[in-house]
Amino acid sequence: MSFRKRLLAGEFVVLAEMDTPKGVDISDLINNARRIKGSVDAVVVPDMDKDAMRISALGGGVLMQQQGLEAIIRVCFRDRNRVALQGEILSAHVLGIQSLIVVPGEDVSLGDHIETKAVNDLDEIGLLKAIQSLEDGVDMAGFDLKGSPSFTVGCTVAPYVDEEEMKREIEFTEKKIVAGAEFVIAPPVYDVDWFAKFMEGAGSLGVPIIPTVFLLKSVGIARYISINEPSAHLPEDLITRIRKSSDRANECVKIAGDTIKSLKALSQGVQIDALGWEHVIPAILEHAGM
């Protein structure tokens, strides 16, 4: 069953985020895709994630489709103007991509090409409206298309430090839904109770909410997040749990599984970011009882 059909049926969906390589050696990407085939409903392919130059999301999405996995590609307006964006979206449709996620993209100064000039010809609302217009058969200049695309379109919620920021993000997400977003990808969840507060406010959005589950992998990664990302709300007891374990890598897998198990009662799916450890996704899902 396709990602769209599962969403419409109200079923719990499992997505895996997978970065494309920086270069043309796709062996790791293909091997990881084969390892998770049958375990996830679709693969989310980022668009120059963390502002690092790499194989495009469209290229990665097509590779996933070739491996028999449904691909959902992120579309970022940071690097392309409205003409290039529309052309790529049309290309995605004819190449078999059925779902898109509109994202803003990170600050170019944090990437690996610091002299890059951000384009930002559109914003999130503008890009969502552009996709909707293409689906209606008209481009942004008002010209009719010879055949129109069709997608399931999602958006993201930016991380929020406190309840005030959370409220603003929910209000902004409402505008993105009006502009055409049909599902929402939420930030990584480390504290399920904190996410439950978000869901109390986001329940009125009327579309599926899919939180991210980030595989911590080590004490060092967990500590870095807790110090440098206050919006993460990563509990100290999680770090202690990893540190005290005799098998820390396996404990991180269990933590991800426990998080998914708890989220099943709150959301309509999860997006797993295994940070290159896609081979453990089946174990994470098994621990989650899936």
C-alpha positions, 0 to 999 in steps of 0.5 A: 500500500502506498504512503498516501493510501496508508495516510488516508486510511489512518494507518501508522506509517514508518519513514526512514530518512536517508542522505545521498552521498557526496560523490557518485559512489552510491554503494552504501546508499543502495546497500542501506536501502536494501537492508530496510526494504520491507521494514519501512513504508517510504524513504525520505530523501533530503535536499542538500541537507545541512547545506552540504553539496551532494547528489540531489534529492531527486536523484536519490529519490529515483535511486530509491524507486529503482530499489523498490522503495517508495521515495518522498523527496524534500524540496528546498527553495534556498538553492533554486529560483521559482523556474528551476523549482517548478521544473524539478517538481514536474520532473519528479512527477514524470520520474515516479515520485508521488510525495514531496516535503517542502522545507526551508533549508539551513543557513548557507553559512553553516554548510560546506560552500560558505560562499554560496548565495542563497536564492530564496526566491520563494518561501514555504507558503509560496512554494506550497502554493506553486505546487498546488498551482502546478497540480491545477495545471497552471505555472506561476507565470499563468501559463497552462501546462500540458499535463499536470502533476499530482503529489501528496505534499507535506511540510515541516515544523521548526524546533521550538524551545518553549511553549510560546515558540510552540504556539507560533509554530503551530499557527504557522503550520496552519497557514502551510496547511491552508496553502496545500500541506497534507501532512506534517513532519515534526522535529526529533522527539526525545521527551515524549511528554513534551511532544504530547504538549505539542500534540495538544495544540496541533490536534486541530490542524486536521492532518497527520502529524509524523514526528522524527525519531533520531538515533542517538548512537552514543553518549557523545552525540546525546550530550552534544544535543543536550548542550547545543540544541535547547529545543531538543528537550533531551532528558538527562536520564536518557544520557545516563541510561546510555552511559550505564549500559554495557552495550551502548549501541544496543541501548540506543536502539532500544531507546529509539524503539521505546520512543516509537512505541510511545509515539504510536498512541500520539501520532500517525507515524514516525520518521526515523533518522538513523544517521547512517545506521540504517541497518539497525532500523529493523531492530528498532522497529522490532523493539517497538513491537512493529 
